[in-house]
Amino acid sequence: MDTSFNCILFNEVSKIPGLLYLKPDEILFMVSGFEQTNLNFTLKYNQIKTVEYYKVFDIEVQGLKIKDKNGNSNIILMSEFVYVYKTICSKL
């Protein structure tokens, strides 16, 4: 069963609202309102190098920073970051 969470993809300047899906073998981010475009991304758990809590303005944790083995990183802001963090870590 897939679990989805409202979230924001953040690059420290722009915010893109969407949904984060935790699938059995991967995570999927889908931009809200653009589901039929190539703006979405998929990341297999075995391609994730690190996942860590992300502090907005270096003050309060409000999301996750997920780095992959290719050197890319994605910052995802959401209210359920603790659950998502634990779920991703359990699959690494």
C-alpha positions in Angstrom: 0.0 0.0 0.0 1.3 3.5 -0.9 1.2 6.2 1.7 1.0 9.8 0.6 1.8 13.1 2.3 1.2 16.7 1.4 4.6 18.4 1.1 6.7 21.1 -0.4 9.8 20.6 -2.6 12.1 23.4 -1.5 15.4 24.6 -3.0 15.9 27.3 -0.3 14.4 29.9 -2.8 11.3 28.3 -4.5 8.6 26.2 -3.0 6.7 23.6 -5.1 3.7 22.1 -3.5 3.0 18.4 -4.1 2.5 14.9 -2.7 5.2 12.5 -1.5 4.4 8.9 -1.9 6.1 6.2 0.0 6.0 3.1 -2.2 7.4 -0.4 -1.4 10.6 0.2 -3.4 10.8 4.0 -3.9 9.6 7.4 -3.1 7.7 9.5 -5.6 7.2 13.2 -5.6 4.3 14.6 -7.7 3.8 18.3 -8.2 0.3 19.3 -7.4 -1.7 20.2 -10.5 1.1 18.9 -12.8 0.6 15.1 -12.4 0.8 14.4 -16.1 4.2 16.2 -16.6 7.8 15.3 -16.2 8.2 17.6 -13.2 7.8 14.6 -10.9 10.6 12.5 -9.6 11.1 9.0 -8.4 13.9 7.8 -6.2 14.5 4.1 -5.4 15.5 3.5 -1.7 18.7 1.7 -2.8 19.8 5.0 -4.6 19.4 7.1 -1.4 22.8 7.9 0.2 21.6 9.8 3.2 18.4 11.2 4.7 18.6 13.9 7.5 16.3 16.3 9.2 16.2 19.8 7.6 16.0 23.0 9.6 14.3 26.0 8.0 16.5 29.1 8.7 18.7 26.7 10.8 16.2 27.1 13.6 13.4 24.6 13.4 13.2 21.1 11.8 10.4 21.2 9.3 11.4 18.5 6.8 14.0 16.2 5.3 17.0 16.5 3.1 17.4 13.4 1.0 20.7 12.9 -0.9 21.1 10.3 -3.6 24.2 8.4 -4.7 24.5 10.6 -7.8 25.1 13.7 -5.6 21.6 15.2 -6.0 19.7 16.4 -3.0 16.0 17.2 -2.4 14.6 19.2 0.5 11.1 18.2 1.3 9.1 20.2 3.9 6.1 18.5 5.6 4.5 18.1 8.9 4.9 14.3 9.0 8.7 14.4 8.6 9.5 12.2 11.6 7.4 9.3 10.3 8.7 9.7 6.8 12.3 9.8 8.1 11.9 6.6 10.1 10.2 4.9 7.2 12.9 5.8 4.7 15.7 4.9 7.1 14.1 1.5 7.7 14.4 0.7 4.0 18.1 1.8 3.5 
